[in-house]
């Protein structure tokens, strides 16, 4: 009896796995490409100076939650050029999506955007919180910015930034 029950469970799991694989295969039909754009193709386009193609390659990945693509997309939106319009608010949104999931580069860059008021309201408490999170992950530049900024803030602002850092860290 136990053998039959085990076989049923294995068969049920097999059907679920098969359904998932079938759905993945169906998502690629007609496109001639994998369901997710190839990040490397975006890098090649970027290296060749074709930001429009890099953007097109990275956008679906970023929308699907790929941290690398979110940071890369934010970077080209932050700088613009080669036919791609600079869009600082959009860059900040993409950095935030990756930063909230723990990406140190995104945290560092979002901190800089808050510190300078690039694409969003200048907020030194937010900047300190993001720099602190990136510094905790070994980003030396973020640690230097954190230390410089910390010395310019009041005790209440430093405490607010520390509380914000704790809340953000708990989210990833």
Residue frames as a rotation matrix with the C-alpha (Angstrom) as fourth column:
UNK 1
0.567 0.824 0.000 0.00
0.824 -0.567 0.000 0.00
0.000 0.000 -1.000 0.00
UNK 2
0.461 -0.475 -0.750 2.82
0.154 -0.789 0.595 2.42
-0.874 -0.390 -0.291 0.87
UNK 3
-0.611 -0.708 0.353 4.51
0.439 0.069 0.896 1.71
-0.659 0.703 0.269 -2.46
UNK 4
-0.128 0.666 0.735 1.34
0.973 -0.058 0.221 2.57
0.190 0.744 -0.641 -4.40
UNK 5
0.792 0.414 -0.450 0.91
0.537 -0.822 0.189 5.84
-0.291 -0.391 -0.873 -2.45
UNK 6
0.015 -0.886 -0.463 4.52
0.117 -0.459 0.881 6.79
-0.993 -0.067 0.097 -3.13
UNK 7
-0.636 -0.221 0.739 4.11
0.712 0.203 0.673 6.05
-0.299 0.954 0.029 -6.84
UNK 8
0.386 0.859 0.338 1.04
0.911 -0.411 0.004 8.29
0.142 0.306 -0.941 -6.97
UNK 9
0.699 -0.186 -0.690 2.95
0.214 -0.866 0.451 11.16
-0.682 -0.463 -0.566 -5.34
UNK 10
-0.422 -0.906 0.033 5.87
0.235 -0.074 0.969 10.72
-0.876 0.417 0.244 -7.75
UNK 11
-0.382 0.362 0.850 3.46
0.924 0.133 0.358 10.68
0.016 0.922 -0.386 -10.70
UNK 12
0.716 0.684 -0.142 1.75
0.693 -0.721 0.022 13.85
-0.087 -0.114 -0.990 -9.43
UNK 13
0.324 -0.695 -0.643 5.07
0.032 -0.671 0.741 15.64
-0.946 -0.260 -0.195 -9.01
UNK 14
-0.610 -0.561 0.559 6.10
0.520 0.249 0.817 14.47
-0.598 0.789 0.140 -12.49
UNK 15
0.126 0.745 0.655 2.90
0.983 -0.181 0.016 15.94
0.130 0.642 -0.755 -13.97
UNK 16
0.830 0.139 -0.540 3.57
0.311 -0.920 0.241 19.29
-0.463 -0.367 -0.807 -12.26
UNK 17
-0.122 -0.958 -0.258 7.18
0.028 -0.263 0.964 19.38
-0.992 0.111 0.059 -13.48
UNK 18
-0.531 -0.024 0.847 6.07
0.800 0.318 0.510 18.43
-0.281 0.948 -0.149 -16.99
UNK 19
0.550 0.812 0.196 3.43
0.835 -0.533 -0.135 21.19
-0.005 0.238 -0.971 -16.96
UNK 20
0.603 -0.409 -0.685 6.03
0.027 -0.848 0.529 23.76
-0.797 -0.337 -0.500 -15.93
UNK 21
-0.499 -0.845 0.193 8.45
0.190 0.111 0.975 22.62
-0.845 0.524 0.105 -18.63
UNK 22
-0.216 0.518 0.828 5.67
0.973 0.180 0.142 22.67
-0.075 0.836 -0.543 -21.21
UNK 23
0.812 0.521 -0.262 4.70
0.523 -0.850 -0.068 26.21
-0.258 -0.081 -0.963 -20.24
UNK 24
0.191 -0.830 -0.524 8.34
-0.101 -0.548 0.830 27.31
-0.976 -0.105 -0.188 -20.49
UNK 25
-0.645 -0.429 0.633 8.69
0.521 0.360 0.774 25.74
-0.560 0.829 -0.009 -23.91
UNK 26
0.204 0.825 0.527 5.44
0.979 -0.156 -0.134 27.31
-0.029 0.543 -0.839 -25.10
UNK 27
0.706 0.071 -0.705 6.65
0.254 -0.954 0.158 30.74
-0.661 -0.290 -0.692 -24.07
UNK 28
-0.280 -0.897 -0.342 9.53
-0.172 -0.303 0.937 30.48
-0.945 0.321 -0.069 -26.53
UNK 29
-0.135 0.268 0.954 7.52
0.828 0.560 -0.040 29.26
-0.545 0.784 -0.297 -29.51
UNK 30
0.650 0.454 0.610 7.58
0.754 -0.488 -0.440 31.58
0.098 0.745 -0.659 -32.46
UNK 31
0.916 -0.317 -0.245 10.20
-0.220 -0.908 0.356 33.87
-0.335 -0.272 -0.902 -31.04
UNK 32
0.690 -0.711 -0.135 13.26
0.205 0.372 -0.905 31.87
0.694 0.597 0.402 -32.00
UNK 33
-0.325 -0.788 0.523 14.80
-0.390 -0.392 -0.833 32.94
0.862 -0.475 -0.180 -28.67
UNK 34
-0.684 0.076 -0.725 14.72
0.638 0.544 -0.545 31.87
0.353 -0.836 -0.420 -25.07
UNK 35
0.391 0.911 -0.132 11.88
0.847 -0.300 0.439 33.25
0.360 -0.283 -0.889 -22.95
UNK 36
0.729 -0.229 -0.645 14.34
0.272 -0.768 0.580 35.66
-0.628 -0.598 -0.497 -21.33
UNK 37
0.892 -0.451 0.014 16.53
-0.212 -0.447 -0.869 37.88
0.398 0.772 -0.495 -23.44
UNK 38
0.465 -0.817 -0.341 20.20
0.820 0.543 -0.181 37.12
0.333 -0.195 0.922 -23.23
UNK 39
0.841 -0.178 -0.510 21.94
0.205 -0.768 0.606 39.52
-0.500 -0.615 -0.610 -20.88
UNK 40
-0.133 -0.982 0.134 25.19
0.496 0.051 0.867 39.00
-0.858 0.182 0.480 -22.76
UNK 41
-0.095 0.162 0.982 23.60
0.977 -0.174 0.124 40.30
0.191 0.971 -0.141 -25.96
UNK 42
0.900 0.427 0.085 22.76
0.388 -0.876 0.287 43.50
0.197 -0.225 -0.954 -24.12
UNK 43
0.498 -0.806 -0.320 26.36
0.169 -0.271 0.948 43.76
-0.851 -0.525 0.001 -22.93
UNK 44
-0.315 -0.606 0.731 27.64
0.837 0.186 0.514 43.29
-0.447 0.774 0.449 -26.48
UNK 45
0.337 0.526 0.781 25.30
0.810 -0.585 0.044 46.00
0.480 0.617 -0.623 -27.74
UNK 46
0.955 -0.012 -0.297 26.34
0.189 -0.748 0.636 48.31
-0.230 -0.663 -0.712 -24.90
UNK 47
0.135 -0.991 -0.019 30.03
0.384 0.035 0.923 47.71
-0.913 -0.131 0.385 -25.61
UNK 48
-0.382 -0.213 0.899 29.38
0.922 -0.017 0.388 48.53
-0.067 0.977 0.202 -29.27
UNK 49
-0.962 -0.003 -0.275 27.72
0.036 -0.993 -0.116 51.81
-0.272 -0.121 0.955 -28.26
UNK 50
-0.581 0.812 -0.058 24.22
-0.066 0.024 0.998 50.66
0.811 0.584 0.040 -29.21
UNK 51
-0.957 0.173 0.234 22.31
-0.254 -0.103 -0.962 51.68
-0.143 -0.979 0.142 -26.09
UNK 52
-0.129 0.968 -0.216 18.94
-0.992 -0.124 0.034 51.25
0.007 0.218 0.976 -27.77
UNK 53
0.172 0.122 -0.977 19.58
-0.363 0.930 0.053 47.55
0.916 0.346 0.204 -28.37
UNK 54
-0.825 -0.488 -0.286 21.08
0.108 0.360 -0.927 47.12
0.555 -0.795 -0.245 -24.90
UNK 55
-0.688 0.650 0.323 17.94
-0.688 -0.442 -0.575 48.70
-0.231 -0.618 0.752 -23.45
UNK 56
0.195 0.816 -0.544 15.72
-0.920 0.345 0.188 46.40
0.341 0.464 0.818 -25.53
UNK 57
-0.142 -0.331 -0.933 17.66
-0.063 0.944 -0.325 43.32
0.988 0.012 -0.155 -24.40
UNK 58
-0.907 -0.367 -0.206 17.73
0.175 0.116 -0.978 44.24
0.383 -0.923 -0.041 -20.71
UNK 59
-0.542 0.741 0.396 14.20
-0.803 -0.596 0.018 45.59
0.249 -0.308 0.918 -20.27
UNK 60
0.394 0.752 -0.528 12.41
-0.479 0.658 0.580 42.19
0.784 0.025 0.620 -20.37
UNK 61
-0.164 -0.540 -0.825 14.99
0.519 0.664 -0.538 40.75
0.839 -0.517 0.172 -17.99
UNK 62
-0.942 -0.200 0.271 14.69
-0.077 -0.654 -0.752 43.71
0.328 -0.729 0.601 -15.63
UNK 63
-0.190 0.960 0.204 10.89
-0.884 -0.258 0.389 43.47
0.426 -0.107 0.898 -15.67
UNK 64
0.470 0.312 -0.825 11.21
-0.093 0.948 0.306 39.76
0.878 -0.068 0.475 -14.83
UNK 65
0.982 -0.001 0.189 13.28
-0.188 -0.069 0.980 40.64
0.012 -0.998 -0.068 -11.75
UNK 66
0.488 -0.872 -0.031 16.86
0.797 0.460 -0.391 40.07
0.355 0.166 0.920 -12.95
UNK 67
0.697 -0.228 -0.680 19.00
0.407 -0.654 0.637 42.21
-0.590 -0.721 -0.363 -10.63
UNK 68
-0.382 -0.916 0.120 21.89
0.589 -0.141 0.796 42.49
-0.712 0.375 0.594 -13.08
UNK 69
-0.398 0.314 0.862 19.57
0.842 -0.248 0.478 43.74
0.364 0.917 -0.166 -15.80
UNK 70
0.706 0.686 -0.176 17.84
0.693 -0.619 0.369 46.18
0.144 -0.383 -0.912 -13.45
UNK 71
0.368 -0.659 -0.656 21.16
0.344 -0.559 0.755 47.75
-0.864 -0.503 0.021 -12.48
UNK 72
-0.627 -0.620 0.472 22.42
0.641 -0.066 0.765 47.81
-0.443 0.782 0.439 -16.08
UNK 73
-0.001 0.736 0.677 19.18
0.892 -0.305 0.334 49.36
0.452 0.604 -0.656 -17.31
UNK 74
0.808 0.264 -0.527 19.30
0.529 -0.720 0.450 51.98
-0.261 -0.642 -0.721 -14.56
UNK 75
-0.058 -0.946 -0.320 22.88
0.475 -0.308 0.824 52.79
-0.878 -0.104 0.467 -15.50
UNK 76
-0.704 -0.213 0.677 22.11
0.710 -0.220 0.669 53.53
0.006 0.952 0.306 -19.13
UNK 77
0.374 0.872 0.316 19.02
0.785 -0.479 0.394 55.51
0.495 0.101 -0.863 -18.17
UNK 78
0.598 -0.227 -0.768 21.12
0.556 -0.573 0.602 57.52
-0.577 -0.787 -0.217 -15.73
UNK 79
-0.374 -0.875 -0.307 23.70
0.288 -0.425 0.858 58.46
-0.881 0.233 0.411 -18.35
UNK 80
0.724 0.670 -0.164 21.71
-0.004 -0.234 -0.972 58.40
-0.689 0.705 -0.166 -21.60
UNK 81
-0.177 -0.794 -0.582 23.47
-0.672 -0.335 0.661 58.98
-0.719 0.508 -0.474 -24.91
UNK 82
-0.953 -0.304 -0.009 23.74
-0.194 0.585 0.788 57.24
-0.234 0.752 -0.616 -28.28
UNK 83
-0.624 0.765 -0.161 20.08
-0.235 0.013 0.972 57.81
0.745 0.644 0.172 -29.07
UNK 84
-0.071 0.593 -0.802 18.80
0.813 0.500 0.298 56.88
0.578 -0.631 -0.518 -25.60
UNK 85
0.225 0.258 0.940 17.22
-0.171 -0.939 0.298 59.73
0.959 -0.228 -0.167 -23.65
UNK 86
-0.852 -0.505 -0.141 18.57
0.106 0.099 -0.990 60.32
0.514 -0.857 -0.031 -20.15
UNK 87
0.223 0.966 0.132 15.79
-0.217 -0.083 0.973 59.56
0.951 -0.245 0.191 -17.66
UNK 88
-0.713 -0.635 0.297 16.93
-0.379 -0.006 -0.925 60.05
0.590 -0.772 -0.236 -14.06
UNK 89
-0.106 0.711 0.696 13.55
-0.977 0.056 -0.206 59.30
-0.186 -0.701 0.688 -12.42
UNK 90
0.804 0.374 -0.463 13.34
-0.496 0.851 -0.173 55.99
0.329 0.369 0.869 -14.31
UNK 91
-0.094 -0.915 -0.393 16.96
-0.158 0.404 -0.901 55.20
0.983 -0.022 -0.183 -13.41
UNK 92
-0.640 -0.119 0.759 16.16
-0.738 -0.177 -0.651 55.80
0.212 -0.977 0.025 -9.73
UNK 93
0.414 0.873 0.258 13.12
-0.901 0.433 -0.017 53.48
-0.126 -0.225 0.966 -9.95
UNK 94
0.691 -0.205 -0.693 15.22
-0.187 0.876 -0.445 50.65
0.698 0.437 0.567 -11.43
UNK 95
-0.479 -0.874 0.084 18.01
-0.272 0.056 -0.961 51.16
0.835 -0.483 -0.264 -8.91
UNK 96
-0.310 0.426 0.850 15.41
-0.951 -0.123 -0.285 51.08
-0.017 -0.896 0.443 -6.13
UNK 97
0.730 0.632 -0.261 13.94
-0.646 0.762 0.038 47.79
0.223 0.141 0.965 -7.36
UNK 98
0.356 -0.684 -0.637 17.36
0.143 0.713 -0.686 46.14
0.923 0.154 0.352 -7.28
UNK 99
-0.563 -0.605 0.563 18.49
-0.408 -0.389 -0.826 47.92
0.719 -0.695 -0.028 -4.10
UNK 100
0.091 0.703 0.706 15.43
-0.993 0.008 0.119 46.77
0.078 -0.711 0.699 -2.18
UNK 101
0.945 0.188 -0.266 16.42
-0.202 0.979 -0.026 43.20
0.256 0.079 0.964 -3.03
UNK 102
0.780 -0.624 0.055 19.94
0.124 0.239 0.963 43.71
-0.614 -0.744 0.264 -1.69
UNK 103
0.545 -0.619 0.565 22.03
0.781 0.131 -0.611 44.61
0.304 0.774 0.555 -4.73
UNK 104
0.190 -0.562 -0.805 25.01
0.740 -0.457 0.494 46.59
-0.645 -0.689 0.329 -3.36
UNK 105
-0.800 -0.480 0.361 25.75
0.595 -0.548 0.588 48.46
-0.084 0.685 0.724 -6.61
UNK 106
-0.107 0.854 0.509 22.13
0.558 -0.372 0.742 49.57
0.823 0.364 -0.437 -6.86
UNK 107
0.616 0.312 -0.724 22.17
0.788 -0.256 0.560 50.62
-0.011 -0.915 -0.404 -3.20
UNK 108
-0.287 -0.838 -0.464 25.32
0.716 -0.510 0.477 52.66
-0.636 -0.195 0.747 -3.73
UNK 109
-0.832 -0.033 0.553 24.01
0.484 -0.529 0.697 54.34
0.270 0.848 0.456 -6.88
UNK 110
0.229 0.966 0.121 20.60
0.646 -0.244 0.723 55.04
0.728 -0.087 -0.680 -5.37
UNK 111
0.374 -0.196 -0.906 22.35
0.837 -0.350 0.421 56.58
-0.400 -0.916 0.034 -2.37
UNK 112
-0.715 -0.696 -0.070 24.27
0.567 -0.636 0.524 58.87
-0.409 0.334 0.849 -4.71
UNK 113
-0.494 0.607 0.623 21.09
0.523 -0.365 0.770 59.86
0.695 0.706 -0.137 -6.51
UNK 114
0.594 0.696 -0.404 19.47
0.730 -0.256 0.633 60.78
0.337 -0.671 -0.660 -3.18
UNK 115
0.041 -0.662 -0.748 22.58
0.807 -0.420 0.416 62.62
-0.590 -0.620 0.517 -2.02
UNK 116
-0.883 -0.469 0.024 22.68
0.369 -0.661 0.654 64.74
-0.291 0.586 0.756 -5.18
UNK 117
-0.103 0.924 -0.367 18.94
-0.148 -0.379 -0.913 64.99
-0.984 -0.039 0.176 -5.85
UNK 118
-0.799 -0.228 -0.556 19.31
-0.577 0.030 0.816 63.37
-0.170 0.973 -0.155 -9.27
UNK 119
-0.667 0.575 -0.474 15.92
-0.144 0.524 0.840 62.26
0.731 0.628 -0.266 -10.55
UNK 120
0.254 0.744 -0.618 14.30
0.711 0.290 0.640 62.43
0.655 -0.602 -0.456 -7.13
UNK 121
0.825 0.105 0.555 14.13
-0.212 -0.853 0.477 64.80
0.524 -0.511 -0.681 -4.20
UNK 122
-0.275 -0.961 0.014 17.41
-0.254 0.058 -0.965 65.28
0.927 -0.269 -0.261 -2.40
UNK 123
0.812 0.521 0.265 17.22
-0.429 0.225 0.875 63.30
0.396 -0.823 0.406 0.84
UNK 124
-0.128 -0.989 0.070 20.38
-0.754 0.051 -0.655 62.88
0.644 -0.137 -0.752 2.85
UNK 125
-0.067 0.178 0.982 18.74
-0.831 0.535 -0.154 60.48
-0.552 -0.826 0.112 5.33
UNK 126
0.907 0.395 0.143 17.80
-0.226 0.746 -0.627 58.15
-0.354 0.537 0.766 2.47
UNK 127
0.566 -0.766 -0.305 21.28
-0.492 -0.017 -0.870 58.58
0.661 0.643 -0.387 0.99
UNK 128
-0.288 -0.702 0.651 22.93
-0.949 0.118 -0.292 57.61
0.128 -0.702 -0.700 4.28
UNK 129
0.326 0.486 0.811 20.70
-0.591 0.774 -0.227 54.56
-0.738 -0.405 0.540 4.64
UNK 130
0.994 0.080 -0.077 21.51
-0.109 0.558 -0.823 53.28
-0.023 0.826 0.563 1.12
UNK 131
0.261 -0.965 -0.039 25.24
-0.657 -0.148 -0.740 54.05
0.708 0.218 -0.672 1.42
UNK 132
-0.144 -0.292 0.946 25.28
-0.954 0.294 -0.054 52.17
-0.262 -0.910 -0.321 4.74
UNK 133
0.686 0.473 0.553 23.67
-0.322 0.879 -0.352 49.08
-0.653 0.063 0.755 3.23
UNK 134
0.885 -0.412 -0.216 26.12
-0.124 0.239 -0.963 49.05
0.448 0.879 0.161 0.33
UNK 135
0.042 -0.911 0.411 29.06
-0.854 -0.246 -0.459 49.61
0.519 -0.332 -0.788 2.69
UNK 136
0.240 0.127 0.962 27.96
-0.776 0.621 0.112 46.61
-0.583 -0.774 0.248 4.78
UNK 137
0.907 0.134 0.398 28.47
0.114 0.833 -0.541 44.53
-0.404 0.537 0.741 1.64
UNK 138
0.195 -0.968 0.158 32.04
0.699 0.250 0.670 45.70
-0.688 -0.020 0.725 1.20
UNK 139
0.476 0.003 0.880 31.62
0.766 -0.494 -0.412 48.66
0.433 0.869 -0.238 -1.15
UNK 140
-0.293 -0.744 -0.601 34.49
0.931 -0.364 -0.004 50.93
-0.216 -0.561 0.799 -0.11
UNK 141
-0.814 0.019 0.581 33.26
0.260 -0.882 0.394 53.95
0.520 0.472 0.712 -2.09
UNK 142
0.227 0.969 0.095 29.89
0.181 -0.138 0.974 53.69
0.957 -0.203 -0.207 -0.36
UNK 143
0.382 -0.160 -0.910 31.64
0.918 0.181 0.353 53.46
0.108 -0.970 0.216 3.03
UNK 144
-0.719 -0.691 -0.078 33.56
0.694 -0.720 -0.012 56.65
-0.048 -0.063 0.997 2.28
UNK 145
-0.553 0.605 0.573 30.40
-0.007 -0.691 0.723 58.47
0.833 0.396 0.386 1.18
UNK 146
0.438 0.723 -0.533 28.54
0.515 0.284 0.809 57.14
0.737 -0.629 -0.248 4.24
UNK 147
0.004 -0.530 -0.848 31.24
0.994 -0.092 0.062 58.38
-0.111 -0.843 0.527 6.61
UNK 148
-0.906 -0.344 0.249 31.44
0.389 -0.906 0.165 61.82
0.169 0.247 0.954 4.97
UNK 149
-0.274 0.894 0.354 27.67
-0.025 -0.374 0.927 62.21
0.961 0.245 0.125 4.93
UNK 150
0.326 0.396 -0.859 27.24
0.772 0.412 0.483 60.94
0.545 -0.820 -0.172 8.48
UNK 151
-0.477 -0.609 -0.633 29.50
0.865 -0.453 -0.215 63.70
-0.156 -0.650 0.743 9.81
UNK 152
-0.942 0.142 0.303 27.29
-0.007 -0.914 0.405 66.35
0.334 0.379 0.863 8.16
UNK 153
-0.082 0.990 -0.116 24.00
0.101 0.124 0.987 65.11
0.991 0.070 -0.111 9.64
UNK 154
-0.095 0.174 0.980 22.39
-0.923 -0.383 -0.021 65.71
0.372 -0.907 0.197 13.01
UNK 155
-0.889 -0.195 0.414 22.08
-0.389 0.800 -0.457 62.90
-0.242 -0.567 -0.787 15.54
UNK 156
-0.022 0.971 0.240 18.35
-0.349 0.217 -0.912 62.67
-0.937 -0.104 0.334 14.77
UNK 157
0.499 0.159 -0.852 19.04
-0.864 0.019 -0.502 62.33
-0.064 0.987 0.147 11.05
UNK 158
-0.553 -0.764 -0.333 21.67
-0.751 0.630 -0.199 59.64
0.362 0.140 -0.922 11.68
UNK 159
-0.723 0.357 0.591 19.23
-0.266 0.646 -0.715 57.73
-0.637 -0.675 -0.372 13.89
UNK 160
0.366 0.898 -0.243 16.51
-0.562 0.005 -0.827 58.00
-0.742 0.440 0.507 11.23
UNK 161
0.188 -0.390 -0.901 18.92
-0.934 0.213 -0.287 56.66
0.304 0.896 -0.324 8.60
UNK 162
-0.843 -0.517 0.145 19.91
-0.534 0.774 -0.340 53.75
0.064 -0.364 -0.929 10.83
UNK 163
-0.309 0.827 0.470 16.26
-0.266 0.399 -0.877 52.88
-0.913 -0.396 0.097 11.45
UNK 164
0.551 0.486 -0.679 15.57
-0.757 -0.051 -0.651 53.05
-0.351 0.872 0.340 7.71
UNK 165
-0.313 -0.757 -0.573 18.57
-0.875 0.465 -0.136 50.81
0.369 0.459 -0.808 7.01
UNK 166
-0.829 0.034 0.558 17.24
-0.325 0.782 -0.531 48.21
-0.455 -0.622 -0.637 9.45
UNK 167
0.190 0.978 0.089 13.80
-0.347 0.152 -0.926 48.25
-0.919 0.145 0.368 7.79
UNK 168
0.454 -0.061 -0.889 15.28
-0.891 -0.025 -0.454 47.99
0.005 0.998 -0.066 4.31
UNK 169
-0.614 -0.778 -0.133 17.66
-0.763 0.628 -0.153 45.18
0.202 0.008 -0.979 5.31
UNK 170
-0.547 0.485 0.682 14.78
-0.292 0.653 -0.698 43.22
-0.784 -0.582 -0.216 6.78
UNK 171
0.447 0.809 -0.382 13.08
-0.603 -0.043 -0.797 43.31
-0.661 0.587 0.468 3.37
UNK 172
0.526 -0.271 -0.807 15.71
-0.720 0.363 -0.591 41.20
0.453 0.892 -0.004 1.60
